[in-house]
């Protein structure tokens, strides 16, 4: 049933204990088969909470999931430059 309801199909479904799920994610990541994952929990918010509380700490201990962000903003995380403010843009024009 889980496979039938997997977001319309075409998605990889991982079911198991937190350790089994972390093992699977680690295999994909270390093999270079994936550089990130989209989560589709079976139920919200509990499915997501179970993942965050059960799987994420295991991945963090293994060093493949960050424990904190380096920058303060999303722009920092994506390595994007900060655009000039509106005043600077008007003065340049």
HELIX and SHEET records of a PDB file:
HELIX    1   1 UNK A   18  UNK A   30  1                                  13    
HELIX    2   2 UNK A   46  UNK A   54  1                                   9    
HELIX    3   3 UNK A   56  UNK A   61  1                                   6    
HELIX    4   4 UNK A   74  UNK A   78  1                                   5    
HELIX    5   5 UNK A   86  UNK A   92  1                                   7    
END                                                                             
